[in-house]
Amino acid sequence: MEFETFGETFGHIPVLPREVCELLALREGETVVDATIGLGGHARLLAERLGPTGTLIGLDVDPANLETARQALADRKSACRMELVHANFAELPDVLVSLGLTQVDAILADLGISSRQLEEPARGFSFQREGPLDMRLDARLMVTATDLVNRMREQELGDLLYFNAQETAGRRIARRICEARKNSRITTTTRLAEIVASAVGVDPESRKSKIHPATRTFLALRMAVNEEIENLEALLEAAPRLLSPGGRFGVIAFHSVEDKPVKLDFRKRKSEGIYQILTKKPVVASDDERRSNPRSRSAKLRAVMRASGETESGSEMHLTAP
C-alpha cells in the first residue's frame, strides 16, 4: 500500500513510514517486533514485507490498541504469522520465550502515544478535557497521576517535572501543587491545569503560543506513572541479545528525554562493537509529512544494525551488512 494513502484508508497515519521501512529493510520470511503496535499503522506496512513465512509480533500495554491493530491487520496483503500480545516492551524477552523464540530480525519502538488515548477524557492525559487524573497507559499499573501529585514531597515533585520534561518552572509548580492540595485533593485534569497555569502566571486563553503551560507537567507525570524511561532502558538493555546477527533496531522518540538515552545507548554499543549506527543523525519528517501529519513534527528516528557475531573470546565483533 502506498504510504500516502495509508492514513486515508485506516484513519491513522504512522510517522516516518517510508524511512522506517527503508531502515529496517525487512525481507520475506523474517521476524519483526513492533514493540508499540498502537493502532497498527507501522505494523501493517511491515507485515506486507514479510510474506507468508514471516512473523509479526506486536506488543502494546493498551488492550484497546491491540484490538484496533488486529482490525487494521485483518485484511493485510501479507499472510504472515501474527502474534499480538498485551505487554510492555520491557517484557519483550519473556514474550519471545513464551512464543518459542530467542532472537528476531528487527525491532521497532514508536514511543509516542496515540491521539485516541489523548482524546479519551477518562484516561486523564489531556489538560483540555475534564477527566480523572489517571494517566495510566496500562490498567495493570497501580499508581495514578492523582497519587503522585497528592503524595510526593515538594522537592521530589519539582525534580520529576524538571528531569522528565525539562520544566524550568518545576519548583514553582511543585510548590503551588503542594499548597493547593492542603485544601483538597487534586483529582481532575482541569484542576491540575489551572494550578499549573496559576503557578507560572499564564492565562492559557489569552496566550498567543499554542503550547499550554501545563504541557510539560502532564508529560512528566505521564512518564512517571508509566515508568516510561525505566521501560525504555530495559528495552535498550535487552535488544542486543534479542536481535539476530544483522538484525535492525529502530526507535522513534518525540522529545529529548526519550531520545537522549537512545542516542547514548547506541553510541555506547557501537564503541563496544555490538552495533553499527545506521542514522548518523536522527531522521526527521520531511516538510510534506509535517504538513500532512502534524504529529510527525517532533519525531526523531534512530536505527542500528546488530553486529554479525562474536569471536570465540567474545571480545571482538565484526560488522557486516545483512
C-alpha positions, -999 to 999 in steps of 0.1 A, spaced: 0 0 0 12 35 -8 24 54 22 4 85 12 -29 67 12 -25 46 44 -40 73 67 -69 79 44 -77 42 45 -72 34 82 -77 68 99 -43 67 114 -10 80 99 22 63 112 51 88 114 81 84 91 66 53 74 89 53 44 120 59 65 111 31 89 106 6 61 139 15 44 160 14 76 145 -19 89 149 -34 54 127 -64 61 128 -94 38 103 -122 33 104 -149 60 119 -126 87 105 -120 122 99 -84 133 87 -70 166 65 -39 167 71 -31 203 44 -4 205 19 -15 179 -6 12 188 -33 15 161 -14 -8 137 0 18 113 36 7 112 27 -29 118 6 -31 86 34 -17 65 59 -40 80 36 -71 77 32 -65 39 70 -71 36 72 -104 55 53 -127 32 36 -160 42 67 -173 60 73 -142 81 62 -134 116 49 -101 131 49 -98 168 30 -68 182 31 -55 218 10 -29 235 1 -21 270 -34 -10 260 -59 -38 251 -80 -13 230 -50 -5 209 -43 -42 203 -79 -47 191 -77 -18 167 -44 -31 154 -59 -65 149 -86 -50 128 -61 -29 108 -41 -61 101 -71 -83 93 -72 -77 56 -34 -73 51 -19 -84 19 7 -105 37 -4 -138 52 24 -137 77 20 -152 111 8 -126 136 11 -126 174 -4 -97 193 4 -96 230 -7 -74 259 27 -65 273 51 -36 279 82 -37 256 102 -41 288 87 -76 289 98 -85 254 124 -111 265 96 -130 283 72 -126 254 97 -141 230 103 -170 253 66 -177 255 65 -178 217 94 -202 215 118 -176 200 152 -165 211 160 -138 185 143 -117 159 154 -99 128 141 -64 136 125 -44 164 107 -11 161 96 11 191 75 41 184 75 59 218 46 82 211 11 77 224 -19 76 201 -42 106 196 -71 84 206 -56 79 240 -50 116 244 -86 123 234 -103 100 259 -112 121 289 -114 90 312 -77 83 306 -67 117 321 -39 126 296 -53 158 283 -55 191 302 -81 203 277 -108 179 288 -122 173 322 -114 139 334 -99 119 363 -62 124 368 -52 89 359 -27 88 330 -21 50 331 -15 35 297 -17 1 312 -46 -6 336 -24 -32 354 -4 -4 369 -14 6 405 -1 42 408 -20 71 390 -11 107 385 -36 116 413 -14 95 436 18 113 426 5 149 428 -11 143 462 17 122 478 51 133 465 71 158 486 76 192 470 113 186 461 106 152 446 78 166 425 99 195 413 127 171 404 102 149 385 89 179 364 124 190 355 141 157 348 112 141 330 102 171 309 127 199 313 101 220 330 122 250 342 93 263 363 91 229 381 99 243 415 72 269 414 47 244 400 55 219 427 52 245 454 18 256 441 6 220 438 16 213 474 -2 244 486 -34 236 467 -36 200 479 -37 212 515 -72 224 509 -84 195 488 -70 166 469 -62 173 432 -81 147 413 -90 161 379 -71 171 348 -86 206 346 -79 213 382 -42 204 378 -40 225 346 -55 255 365 -29 251 393 0 249 368 -12 280 348 -15 299 381 19 289 392 36 302 361 13 333 358 0 324 324 -36 325 312 -39 298 286 -69 315 270 -50 348 263 -17 331 254 -6 336 218 16 305 219 -1 272 211 18 254 239 -3 252 270 16 260 302 6 225 317 20 206 287 53 196 303 38 189 337 13 164 321 41 149 301 63 145 332 36 129 352 25 105 324 61 93 320 64 88 358 31 69 361 40 46 332 77 43 341 85 51 305 122 58 309 128 27 330 110 6 304 129 22 276 162 15 293 151 -21 298 144 -25 261 177 -9 251 195 -33 275 177 -64 261 178 -55 224 214 -67 216 207 -103 228 173 -104 212 185 -93 177 199 -119 153 232 -110 136 225 -83 111 192 -75 128 180 -40 129 166 -19 157 147 14 152 134 38 179 111 68 172 113 94 201 92 126 204 112 146 229 148 148 242 142 129 274 134 98 253 159 105 225 189 110 247 191 75 263 186 60 228 214 81 214 238 73 243 230 36 242 235 33 205 268 51 207 280 30 237 272 -3 220 289 10 188 321 16 207 318 -20 221 315 -34 186 279 -45 191 260 -21 168 266 -3 136 247 30 136 226 34 105 215 70 112 244 94 118 218 120 128 182 113 138 159 110 108 131 136 109 100 141 89 100 159 55 82 192 51 55 174 32 49 149 60 49 176 87 22 194 68 1 163 63 7 148 98 15 174 125 23 147 150 55 139 129 70 173 136 88 163 168 96 127 157 132 115 156 141 81 143 174 64 152 184 30 139 212 5 144 222 -29 130 234 -58 152 269 -70 146 274 -102 127 286 -121 158 314 -126 183 348 -142 181 354 -172 203 368 -149 230 338 -127 228 360 -97 229 356 -85 194 327 -83 170 328 -77 132 301 -58 113 287 -70 81 257 -58 61 226 -81 63 
